[in-house]
Structure formats: structure tokens, C-alpha cells
């Protein structure tokens, strides 16, 4: 079969993890990514046209177009169809290759792009370090210091040849154990001539990391086969040791990258073998440009969450700047896993964590279709075509080309053919099915069982229907080379791809590329990634539905020429215009764009607290005011194991961080410092946590105030209209009952509904419906504000904001403390900018504020009022004189006031929702 996608030839015991690295397409046929940006589309079209007019491969680049790949021995089967031309090893069959990524790219997960141009300089090539588990070579030792190398023709190799303005080098494992330094130096020197850099892994690491964790844990899980049972884990040590070996191996790859990295290089990590690598690289240098691409499916979050190391792997991948998948579905599953398991925010652009955006996008791969079209003109291929045409004269030819793997659906394919022959006996001597099946992992019991199963089904079919036209199962000594494969594609009337789960599957692309004249029909599994690109022209089937596949075979064989022409025209246009070169070039370009956008985004984010300046001004000041939030600002972190929604009971029990008690006490005992804890929490919660400190407590967004040595007093505006309370309470109760693990709090002047612990998607739908109910009913004419957090909805009386409350609170404090010295230092620390910004606006009126939330699809809205004050409300501070005095005191040091929406402790576990 074909060489390793990542490059190297696939051996018979090649781990099955490489199986899913097949090229395929995605839902983004044109620009992709939802609406897409015209700027991005124009750029890609422009660059594609440019690439066709210029030769862009460097003189020393790996050119494998003319080379015939080495063949892997393969078993082939034939039954009145299941016929095997012999030992199969089709070249460039990404479907059969595995360890290396090779697929084409297209638009983002969703949303438009800004259209930044690539960061390369004219006349200079940007360096690209491609890091994959396997190098694109097969290495054989010929002596102590002699090595012979054979370059493979994998999809990724071909793709990188077409990337303009890029100087690519490949980092990976050579597939051989080289324990001696002499051999390592010799192999390193030989590989350098091929622009390859080896990572030397010993046998134990390979056994635990590659055969164990990659192929026994990740590969089955990502293909929906589930995790292995305990008895299987015992054969390759235990899970913990495998995961430790996986991390060590990823660190070994990272160490080699460090040695060859230069500032400005792009690092492109490939596949599930290296999910830990982005974190290793970013820990070494945060400014590295790192992209990661997965060549297998990414399972739904419900499947992925069963993985014990789910948290570490997700967080490691999120360290990359750009994360790519073959299809939108895989990208959507990844974002969903980050949202549901890590509790992060998914956006149309990707995943956001503490203001940092990891871009997630779909990049469907293609093939070098020109290579196949050129091959059809070669004399050797024409000779093969004539031989096959003569051999199968008078019969329709159906073809399957797969690795002999559980995910390829070979038994289902042959059973469907058997059912077709049963139901259509008139076709018994008019059709033949050629199934090329390349054995893999022949030492694994499951694969041995699959081989026996396929042989048994084939034998049964040949026994039942073979009396007229059957050719017995046989094995030929010669391998099926690239020319023979192209000839087979060219004479085939119907191609059958029945994968049970496939990352892409480029066999379908190769078949279409060779069908320029015959215009055959493609029957394609809906579970192959290619179905999202070729689905319009192919006949899509559920391979588990044998009856449906049998009916599709009949439809394909009897299809009119007009319909065949229309279907072929669509798929041929896609295959010939979406190439592997486009995929690689677009990914590198998008990675550069993403890094540039991140730099701009960083400049727009409110600056971090200038610690040294804040400390210096604190020491120089004479009368200081510290306004602190509580939840996620001063609270104790709660350890999370990634359980759905976290530990709800522990997180709802707000506790002051034990490490902050000492520093907080020292601040409170400073006679020149006034400390206020301003929170949305209930009074009892603040009493329990801060009763021992000498400070001021402001509960429920400042509606209740007391010094810890005094009694609670209210600061609510006079004539506050609360007629809306009962009707809003009924709505909150209704949605709480119907949203598992949601809850609401009723305070004196507000209601807060929190769905942080509920299912994320369901919670958002419920929040949207709740807002519609509120705006069209209970609050349609009420004087209330609605604040929608990331996972909460709050309804409160107009004027019940921290900004409005701080006006009254300061007046009360100035009066109670009999302050004479003006306040010359103010420090505000919070965690949720959306709720705390009212305070910042109060001290700095020029601070940008955002509009209140308005209902989706509705026209009603509430305007934010200056400083959060109610339109006609009155403050019940002592009097306007004290307020004026306070304003003059604070104004004297506005320029030195510092605001932050970050915690003062870097060890805090940031939690969404809840009152600050």
C-alpha cells in the first residue's frame, strides 16, 4: 500500500493509529467556515493562480513525484467480485498510509477573517519545521556508518512541495532503533541531505509511547472504538506508564525542535502522536508560532471525556496558536470538548481562555490530481488498462482499496455485495468486485480475527456465486505499483468506500482523478471525512446498513449516463481544484495570520496591573482606598478533575483563599488604608469570611454596607420600584426546574440565574428562551437592568450596580471615618470586567463601557446611564456635601488609580459566573 502519510513506508506491523491520516475534504467547499471572508477567498484564489504560474519547489526539496513507492505486501480477495489482482500496494494511497499527515486545508471553523497577508519577506523563504511522528523516509542500515534512504510519496510530502516562500525541514522518528552514537551521527548526516532531522527513540519508549498510548489508547478512542479493557492494558504495562512515556517522547521531539529553531520559524505539529508537543514548545518560548493538525477524526465530547488524561491533552493542544482538522464536524467536536470538559468559552473563531484565543479551523486536504492525470498518459499505465479491459470484458468492475483494518468496513462492503447478488441474480455473471486489502499489524489478535472473517465471507460468496464467473482468491507475488493502481482506477465502473470511521480517505479523490473519460460512480461512506466534500457527487451510504449499500450498488450499476456525467463533473471539479499544495499553503498562511491577529488583539486588551508602579504609588500615598471583589478574586481555588460542570457543592461554598488572610489582615490594620470588599454575594457569606478583619463590607452589589465592627445598613436608592419581583421569580423558578444543575439566587434587589454547572449548549438555549420570556412579559415595562454573563442571567433594579453603589458607599465611609486627608490612591481588583466595569467607569468616566444586553431578535434595549446612576433616583448618602467632598478627594489621584480584572494571586482557579 502507500507509504506513510507522514512519510516513511508503512510496515506490516505498523500501528493502526496511522490509519486515519487519509486526505479528505470538509464542509467548506469554497471558502469554508460559515460565512467566510471575501478577503480570505480572494487571497487564496490569487495565491493558487500564482502557484500555477511559477515553479516553487527548491532545488533540494524532496521530489517524489517520479519515484515509485516501495510496496507493502498485501492480501487481496475476490469473489464474483471479491477479486484480487495480487499483492497490493497502491502508491500515494493516503488511505492506507498512516503515520503522516497529509491533507488540504480550507476555511475557518466559522466567521470571517481579516485578510492579513503572510509574514514572509519578498525574496526570502520563511522557515517551516514540520514535526511528525515519522520522517518521510525509510532507513536501512548497510554498515556501522552507512545508511540507505528511500523517500516516500506521502500526501504531506507532496503538499509541502507546493508551499511558496517556505523552506521546510522535517523532524521525526526514522522508524528504526539506533542505540550507538556512530550510527546516530551517520543517520543524521544522511537525513540532512534530504532536509530531515531525526528524533532517536529507544525501544522501550517506542513500545510504551507508540504501540501503547498512541495506538492502544488514542487511535481506538478517536475512531469511536472505545478504550481498551483492563486485560489488554496489562499486555503493554499500565495506562499511567504509557502516558508518562507519551509525555517523555513529546518532550524528546521538543528538545530536537529547540536545537534547530530560529526566531520567526513556523512549527507545524502533526497528529495525535504529538498532542503534548505544543505545550512543551510554548513553555520553552511563548513567542513560537505553533500550529497543530489532526489527521484522524476528533470524537464527540461524550466519547473523548472517557479518556483519563483528557484535561492535560486538551490544555496542551490549546497552547498552539492554530488547531486544524479535516472537517467542520471534527473542529466542532474539539471546541465542544473544551467547552464541556474544561469549561472554556467557545467562539466562532475557536476557544478562548483568559483572553487568549486559540483559533480552531477546518482544513480539508486534497491530492496532487495532476500526478494521476499524467500517469494515465504513460505507456505502462495504458498497457495495464488494456490488459484489465480485456480481462473483464463484458462485466462491470467494482473496486475497493483499503487497509485491512477494523475501521475500513471491508466485511460490511463484501456482505452488501453478497446481498446485491442475492437480490439481483441476473447480475451474477455481469459484475466483479476487486478488493485490495493491505494487511497491517498482523501480530495483533483483533486483526488476525478480521482477516479470517474477510476470508470466510469471500469464500462463501465464491462458493455460492462463483460457478459462472468466480475467480478464486489468490495471491500474486508481484506488488501493485502506482501505475497498476491508476489503471485499476481508470477501468473501474463503481468505487466502494465503506469506512466505518475515517479522518478523510483520499482513495475516493484518487478514483475521481482517474475517471476523466469513464466517469464512474463513487459510493462513499457518510462516516468518511471526504463525504463532506464529495457528498454532492457521490452516493452516500451508511456502511452499517447492508441493505442500503446493496441498493446503492444496484443504483450505481444501472445509473443513466446523464446522471453519471453530472455526479462526476461535480466531484472532478472539486478534486482537481482543491489540492494538497493548497491545503499546506493555506494552513501556514492562516497560522501567520492568526499570530498577527493575536498580537493586535493583545494590544487592544486592557493592560495588566503595573505591579511595581502600584507598589511605589502605594508607599508614597497618605490615604488609600482598596476596592476588592470576592468570588474568583479572593476565593480559595477549587481543584477540578474535568468532571462535567466541576464540583458544584465546593464551588458554591465561597471561601477566602487561606494564603490571602495574612496580607489582607496587614492591609486592614494599616491606619492609612481603607479596604472594601464589594461583592454580589449575600451578607451572610461576607460575614462568614471577613468578620475577623477591620474593613468595610458591601453586599449584593453595594446595596448593603457595614464596617465589620458595626451593623448592616442599606444604601438602596429611595423610591425603588420592586413591583416586578414576583413575576420574575416565577420565570426563574420555571427555568431552574427545567434546566438540570442550574440554580438561582433571590436578593433584595435582584435575581441571578446561574447555569454554569448545566450542559453548556442546553443552558445557552434555556438562557435565550428565558430572556425572551422576560422581555415580552415581566420586565417589558419595568425599570430593570438585565445583565447576561457567560453562564448567568441577572435581573436587577435600575441603579443597582456597583458603580452606582460606590458613590453612596464612599459618601458613607468618608462621613463615618471623619476623613480629612484626601484619598490619593485607589486600587480596584475584580475578576469579571462585565460586572466590575461600572466601578472603573465611576473613577474614570472616559473608560469604555459596553451596552446592556438586549433580547435576541427583539428591539427593546436599555441604555447605560452615566456612572450607573438611576434616571430619577436619589442617593441616600448623608448629603450632597459629603459626596462632593468625596469626589474632590478621589479626583486628586485619578491618574494613579489602577484597575485590574485579574486576580492578585496567580495560583487562583478562575471560575466563571457568580458574583465577584
PEQUI-V366859 format. One record per residue. RES is the residue in one letter. PHI is phi in whole degrees, -180 to 180 (none if undefined). OMEGA is omega as a letter, one per 40 degrees, with the letter a starting at -180 (NA if undefined). Layout:
<<RES PHI OMEGA> <RES PHI OMEGA>>
This chain:
<<X none a> <X -73 i> <X -73 a> <X -57 i> <X -61 a> <X -80 i> <X 128 a> <X 20 a> <X -73 a> <X -87 i> <X -86 a> <X -66 i> <X -102 a> <X -58 a> <X -64 a> <X -70 a> <X -59 a> <X -81 a> <X -62 a> <X -89 a> <X -84 a> <X -81 i> <X -68 i> <X -162 a> <X -114 a> <X -132 a> <X -66 a> <X -90 a> <X -82 i> <X -99 i> <X -83 i> <X 80 i> <X 69 i> <X 63 a> <X -64 i> <X 70 a> <X -109 i> <X -56 a> <X -62 a> <X -67 i> <X -61 a> <X -60 a> <X -64 a> <X -65 i> <X -63 a> <X -63 a> <X -71 i> <X -64 i> <X -64 i> <X -64 a> <X -66 a> <X -74 a> <X -94 a> <X -129 i> <X -87 a> <X -122 i> <X -77 i> <X -73 a> <X -57 a> <X -102 a> <X -72 a> <X -75 a> <X -109 a> <X -117 a> <X -59 a> <X -89 a> <X -83 i> <X -92 a> <X -69 i> <X -66 a> <X -96 i> <X -103 a> <X -69 a> <X -144 i> <X -88 i> <X -128 a> <X -126 i> <X -147 i> <X -140 a> <X 3 i> <X -167 a> <X -69 a> <X -110 a> <X -118 i> <X -65 i> <X 144 i> <X -64 a> <X -105 i> <X -162 a> <X -62 a> <X -75 i> <X 59 i> <X -85 a> <X -54 a> <X -60 a> <X -92 a> <X -83 i> <X -150 a> <X -61 a> <X -127 a> <X -77 i> <X -161 i> <X -154 a> <X -90 a> <X -114 i> <X -149 a> <X -62 a> <X -77 i> <X -56 i> <X -176 i> <X 90 a> <X -92 i> <X -112 a> <X -85 i> <X 80 i> <X -63 i> <X -91 a> <X -60 a> <X -85 i> <X -68 i> <X -97 i> <X -60 i> <X 84 i> <X -126 i> <X -103 i> <X -75 a> <X -77 i> <X -124 i> <X -102 i> <X -91 a> <X -114 i> <X -135 a> <X -59 a> <X -117 i> <X -76 a> <X -82 a> <X -141 i> <X -110 a> <X -110 i> <X -129 a> <X -82 a> <X -109 a> <X 177 a> <X -60 a> <X -129 i> <X -125 i> <X -134 i> <X -110 a> <X -120 i> <X -127 a> <X -77 i> <X -94 a> <X -111 a> <X -69 a> <X -63 a> <X -69 i> <X -60 a> <X -63 a> <X -63 a> <X -72 i> <X -64 a> <X -98 a> <X -83 a> <X -74 i> <X 58 a> <X -130 i> <X -106 a> <X -94 i> <X -128 a> <X -113 i> <X -117 i> <X -180 i> <X -83 a> <X -82 i> <X 86 i> <X -132 i> <X -91 a> <X -125 a> <X -77 a> <X -94 a> <X -66 a> <X -63 i> <X -65 i> <X -65 i> <X -65 a> <X -67 a> <X -68 i> <X -61 i> <X -66 a> <X -66 a> <X -69 a> <X -60 i> <X -68 i> <X -100 i> <X 62 i> <X -120 a> <X -127 a> <X -85 i> <X -112 a> <X -94 i> <X -111 i> <X -80 a> <X -62 a> <X -66 i> <X -63 i> <X -60 a> <X -63 a> <X -79 a> <X -79 a> <X -84 a> <X -69 a> <X -85 a> <X -70 a> <X -66 a> <X -95 i> <X -99 a> <X -115 a> <X -71 a> <X -61 i> <X -62 a> <X -64 a> <X -69 i> <X -105 i> <X 65 i> <X -93 i> <X 83 i> <X -79 i> <X -68 i> <X -79 a> <X -59 a> <X -65 i> <X -76 i> <X -62 a> <X -64 a> <X -75 i> <X -128 a> <X 67 a> <X -115 a> <X -60 a> <X -61 a> <X -67 i> <X -66 a> <X -69 i> <X -62 i> <X -66 i> <X -61 i> <X -68 i> <X -65 i> <X -64 i> <X -62 i> <X -68 i> <X -66 i> <X -63 a> <X -62 a> <X -60 i> <X -69 i> <X -61 i> <X -56 a> <X -66 a> <X -113 a> <X -75 i> <X -125 a> <X -56 a> <X 98 i> <X -64 i> <X -99 i> <X -112 a> <X -114 a> <X -92 a> <X -124 i> <X 77 a> <X -67 i> <X -65 a> <X -125 i> <X -70 a> <X -89 a> <X -66 i> <X -55 i> <X -67 i> <X -58 a> <X -70 a> <X -69 i> <X -65 i> <X -78 a> <X -152 a> <X -64 a> <X -89 i> <X -62 i> <X -88 a> <X -122 i> <X -119 i> <X -134 a> <X -129 i> <X -105 a> <X -100 i> <X -109 i> <X -65 i> <X -108 a> <X -72 i> <X -63 a> <X -61 i> <X -69 i> <X -81 a> <X -64 a> <X -66 i> <X -75 a> <X -71 a> <X -58 a> <X -96 a> <X -58 a> <X -67 a> <X -62 a> <X -69 i> <X -62 a> <X -65 i> <X -67 i> <X -64 a> <X -67 i> <X -71 i> <X -70 i> <X -79 a> <X -136 i> <X -117 a> <X -118 i> <X -137 a> <X -74 a> <X -133 i> <X -63 a> <X -58 a> <X -66 i> <X -63 i> <X -64 i> <X -63 a> <X -65 i> <X -62 i> <X -63 i> <X -64 i> <X -65 a> <X -72 a> <X -81 a> <X -95 a> <X -93 a> <X 74 a> <X -88 a> <X -96 i> <X -88 i> <X -126 i> <X -59 a> <X -91 a> <X 158 a> <X -126 a> <X -110 i> <X -139 i> <X 53 i> <X 86 i> <X -95 a> <X -105 i> <X -98 a> <X -75 i> <X -122 a> <X -146 i> <X -100 a> <X -132 a> <X -70 a> <X -87 i> <X -133 i> <X -128 i> <X -87 a> <X -63 i> <X -62 i> <X -62 a> <X -73 i> <X -66 i> <X -66 a> <X -62 a> <X -65 a> <X -92 a> <X -75 i> <X -57 a> <X -63 a> <X -70 i> <X -63 i> <X -66 i> <X -61 a> <X -62 i> <X -64 i> <X -62 a> <X -68 i> <X -62 i> <X -68 a> <X -65 a> <X -109 a> <X -60 i> <X 84 i> <X -128 i> <X -78 a> <X -108 i> <X -113 a> <X -134 i> <X -129 i> <X -129 a> <X -148 i> <X -77 i> <X -79 a> <X -138 a> <X -60 a> <X -83 a> <X -86 i> <X 66 a> <X -67 i> <X -59 a> <X -63 i> <X -63 a> <X -71 i> <X -63 i> <X -65 i> <X -66 i> <X -62 i> <X -65 i> <X -60 a> <X -66 i> <X -64 a> <X -84 a> <X -132 a> <X -60 i> <X -68 i> <X -94 a> <X -56 a> <X -106 a> <X -121 a> <X -144 i> <X -136 i> <X -109 i> <X -100 i> <X -117 i> <X -95 a> <X -128 a> <X -95 a> <X -64 i> <X -140 i> <X 49 a> <X -65 i> <X -90 a> <X -93 a> <X -55 a> <X -62 a> <X -74 i> <X -63 i> <X -65 i> <X -63 i> <X -60 i> <X -63 a> <X -63 a> <X -65 i> <X -60 a> <X -64 a> <X -66 i> <X -62 i> <X -62 i> <X -64 a> <X -65 i> <X -64 i> <X -70 a> <X -83 a> <X -116 a> <X -86 a> <X -66 a> <X -93 a> <X -135 a> <X -69 i> <X -112 a> <X -60 i> <X -62 i> <X -150 a> <X -123 i> <X -100 a> <X -74 a> <X -81 i> <X -94 i> <X -89 a> <X -87 a> <X -61 a> <X -64 i> <X -66 i> <X -65 i> <X -61 i> <X -65 i> <X -61 i> <X -58 a> <X -69 a> <X -92 a> <X -78 i> <X -87 a> <X -139 i> <X -101 a> <X -113 i> <X -120 a> <X -119 a> <X -58 i> <X -78 i> <X -168 a> <X -145 i> <X -59 i> <X -144 a> <X 80 a> <X -88 i> <X -57 i> <X -62 i> <X -66 a> <X -63 i> <X -61 a> <X -62 a> <X -63 a> <X -94 a> <X -108 a> <X -59 a> <X -104 a> <X -76 i> <X 58 i> <X -75 a> <X -106 i> <X -107 i> <X -101 a> <X -128 i> <X -65 i> <X -71 i> <X -95 i> <X -94 a> <X -59 a> <X -63 a> <X -62 a> <X -77 i> <X -106 a> <X -105 a> <X -62 a> <X -69 a> <X -97 a> <X -90 i> <X -95 a> <X -83 a> <X -138 i> <X -94 a> <X -61 i> <X -75 a> <X -93 a> <X -61 a> <X -62 i> <X -63 i> <X -66 i> <X -62 i> <X -65 i> <X -67 i> <X -62 i> <X -61 i> <X -61 a> <X -65 a> <X -72 a> <X -107 a> <X -66 i> <X -69 a> <X -64 i> <X -64 a> <X -68 i> <X -61 i> <X -62 a> <X -64 a> <X -64 a> <X -65 a> <X -59 a> <X -64 a> <X -68 a> <X -64 i> <X -64 a> <X -69 a> <X -64 a> <X -84 a> <X -112 i> <X -112 a> <X -101 i> <X -64 i> <X -64 i> <X -59 a> <X -58 a> <X -65 a> <X -64 a> <X -66 i> <X -63 i> <X -62 i> <X -64 i> <X -64 i> <X -65 i> <X -61 i> <X -60 a> <X -62 i> <X -64 i> <X -64 i> <X -65 i> <X -63 i> <X -65 i> <X -67 a> <X -63 i> <X -63 a> <X -71 a> <X -91 a> <X -72 i> <X -52 a> <X -66 i> <X -69 i> <X -63 i> <X -74 a> <X -57 a> <X -64 i> <X -63 a> <X -62 a> <X -69 a> <X -62 a> <X -69 i> <X -62 a> <X -68 a> <X -83 a> <X -77 a> <X -116 i> <X -145 a> <X -109 i> <X -127 i> <X -112 i> <X -112 a> <X -117 i> <X -78 a> <X -121 a> <X -64 a> <X 69 i> <X -111 i> <X -118 a> <X -81 i> <X -75 a> <X -68 i> <X -113 i> <X -67 a> <X -124 i> <X -97 a> <X 88 i> <X -64 a> <X -55 i> <X 79 i> <X 77 i> <X -90 a> <X -63 a> <X -64 a> <X -65 a> <X -71 i> <X -79 i> <X -89 a> <X -72 a> <X -129 i> <X -64 i> <X -60 a> <X -59 a> <X -71 a> <X -96 a> <X -63 i> <X -63 i> <X -59 a> <X -66 i> <X -65 i> <X -64 i> <X -65 a> <X -68 a> <X -84 i> <X -77 a> <X -68 i> <X -98 a> <X -128 i> <X -109 a> <X -110 i> <X -121 i> <X -100 a> <X -109 a> <X -138 i> <X -86 a> <X -70 i> <X -71 a> <X -60 a> <X -64 i> <X -66 i> <X -69 i> <X -59 a> <X -66 a> <X -92 a> <X -125 a> <X -61 a> <X -84 a> <X -98 i> <X -92 a> <X -157 i> <X -107 i> <X -116 i> <X -123 a> <X -98 i> <X 50 i> <X 60 i> <X 90 i> <X -74 i> <X -131 a> <X -138 i> <X -162 i> <X -78 a> <X -63 i> <X -99 a> <X -130 a> <X -100 i> <X -69 i> <X -132 i> <X -97 i> <X -118 a> <X -63 i> <X -60 i> <X -73 i> <X 58 i> <X -76 a> <X -84 a> <X -118 a> <X -66 a> <X -82 a> <X -59 a> <X -62 a> <X -67 i> <X -68 i> <X -61 i> <X -62 i> <X -65 a> <X -64 i> <X -63 a> <X -60 a> <X -76 i> <X -67 i> <X -65 a> <X -101 i> <X -126 a> <X -54 i> <X 70 i> <X -97 i> <X -156 i> <X -135 i> <X -118 i> <X -109 i> <X -110 a> <X -60 a> <X -125 a> <X -159 i> <X -124 i> <X -127 i> <X -104 a> <X -118 i> <X -122 a> <X -60 a> <X -93 i> <X -83 i> <X -58 a> <X -60 a> <X -66 a> <X -65 i> <X -61 i> <X -67 i> <X -63 a> <X -66 i> <X -64 i> <X -64 i> <X -65 i> <X -61 i> <X -62 i> <X -63 i> <X -61 a> <X -66 a> <X -70 a> <X -92 a> <X -135 a> <X -55 a> <X -115 a> <X -59 a> <X -124 a> <X -90 i> <X -86 a> <X -132 i> <X -111 i> <X -117 i> <X -119 i> <X -104 i> <X -87 a> <X -63 i> <X -146 i> <X -155 i> <X -132 a> <X -123 i> <X -117 a> <X -144 i> <X -63 i> <X -58 i> <X 97 i> <X -89 i> <X -133 i> <X -65 i> <X -65 i> <X -70 a> <X -69 a> <X -64 i> <X -59 a> <X -73 a> <X -64 a> <X -64 i> <X -61 i> <X -66 a> <X -68 i> <X -58 a> <X -69 a> <X -68 a> <X -86 a> <X 53 a> <X -67 i> <X -114 i> <X -74 i> <X -61 i> <X -71 a> <X -115 i> <X -154 i> <X -128 i> <X -127 i> <X -110 i> <X -130 i> <X -140 a> <X -130 a> <X -124 a> <X -55 a> <X -60 a> <X -95 a> <X -88 a> <X -64 i> <X -58 i> <X -68 a> <X -63 i> <X -63 a> <X -61 a> <X -83 i> <X -137 a> <X -56 a> <X -84 i> <X -66 a> <X -67 i> <X -115 a> <X -112 a> <X -75 i> <X -66 i> <X -69 i> <X -126 a> <X -66 i> <X -66 i> <X 80 a> <X -103 a> <X -105 a> <X -73 i> <X -158 i> <X -119 a> <X -81 i> <X -76 a> <X -97 a> <X -51 i> <X 59 i> <X 73 a> <X -80 i> <X -67 a> <X -62 a> <X -122 a> <X -74 i> <X -125 i> <X -81 i> <X -99 i> <X -66 a> <X -53 i> <X -170 a> <X -68 a> <X -67 a> <X -65 i> <X -65 i> <X -64 i> <X -62 i> <X -61 a> <X -62 i> <X -66 a> <X -67 a> <X -70 a> <X -62 a> <X -64 a> <X -136 i> <X -60 a> <X -66 a> <X -98 i> <X -70 a> <X -122 i> <X -119 i> <X -147 i> <X -111 i> <X -118 i> <X -76 i> <X -80 i> <X -120 a> <X -72 a> <X -89 a> <X -65 i> <X -93 a> <X -73 a> <X -122 a> <X -83 i> <X 74 i> <X 80 a> <X -74 i> <X -77 NA>>
